[in-house]
Amino acid sequence: PPMPICLPEPSRTAPVASLCWFQALADAAPTPMWITDRTGATVYVNAPWLALTGQALEQSLGNGWGSAVHPDDREASRHAFEQALAARRGVRLTYRVRRFD
């Protein structure tokens, strides 16, 4: 799993506490999740994503999620994602993810 970012600190601010709460919730979820920034680069993946794919955190960030997508689904998924990103709209993708084994 990723290194926890939630370390007890007396000076913790509300945004950091909210981020810690989100990470704990996402890591406890039964489904893999990833979040991108405005450019489409992955900036967060949860523990179930790492467990499913076997990727190290560093491999999953940026555009690394694409390498975990089944080769037959990779191009169509990437294309749909890039179109949605350019149009600044949501997208629902269905693709196969390659398991770590």
Beta strands, then each sheet from edge to edge (+ up, - down):
strand 1: 34-36
strand 2: 42-45
sheet 1: 1+ 2-
end
